[in-house]
């Protein structure tokens, strides 16, 4: 997601790029970059636009895809100072020095159909001199169609011809080269085994914060049992937790326009990281967001009442998962890892009501959940119950 440097004189509002960067499937920021061709926008404006992209890439922890035209040394130098979390020198046609420097920094060099052209012997030598782990192939579609389809509108299928040129430069069978190139692409764009979950995702006009994969419960209906994510986003944390920096920088970056509220929810229990939840919700509040907490209501099992109260007060509304009607049913359905979970849940409900936010209870319509009895508990507490289908 980005604005080409050729548009640097009139790039439009960068906020559009910031907003779109949170859509599912966005795996890099760019293409951005520098070009020194005659008639190109002033270099200073291009550098400013490049820096905006690099800042966004850093805040969202995404690689930066960089265009360079006659400015390969300049782009590598600029990237050295901007220090993005990853970089791809896209459609590389420059000399070997900047490419080797980029590879030494762990960045990737993308070769398009240009590497197949008869007169591109020097470029093929550059390719051969690079560590194989740094090489990508790409289409640059609709341009740069490789031999033997040069001159036609480039399309993704043609990348196999570029991959053949790479295999020839490496002196290895085509299939072996493809395996290396595919693995490189997965690392460059964090796909497959290198994939990372989204920390912020957008659904139905709301922003959701996926703070943690930790949860003390093991509910029978939990979506984590069956799906890695939803809405096109990968959300399962796979054992790792997003850093505080990544959570806070994501919240800072997301424009509020068109989004009704920010919900702390995700693929785990947000109060499991109570200190981070407090900081993240405090930041979002200072940025003007309406805030909702979706919780299993077990924070008092792990944290003190004052600590929990301070966090709950940051929210405009709190949704608490009930799903049961007594201690035994809660143990059977939600399978908590802490003793006294049902009583702790009820204590949290009372605390949330006293703290001021709008409180509602939720229950999943799942085999074994006797909704009439759950509803009676909600009525006894004087709170609305929202039911939804199971995973
Ligand atoms: S409380 Fe929520 S995240 Fe935790 S196991 Fe139950 S459904 Fe899943």
Boltz pocket constraint, residues with backbone or C-beta under 6 A from the ligand:
constraints:
  - pocket:
      binder: B
      contacts: [[A, 215], [A, 216], [A, 217], [A, 218], [A, 219], [A, 221], [A, 222], [A, 223], [A, 224], [A, 266], [A, 267], [A, 268], [A, 269], [A, 296], [A, 321], [A, 334]]
      max_distance: 6.0
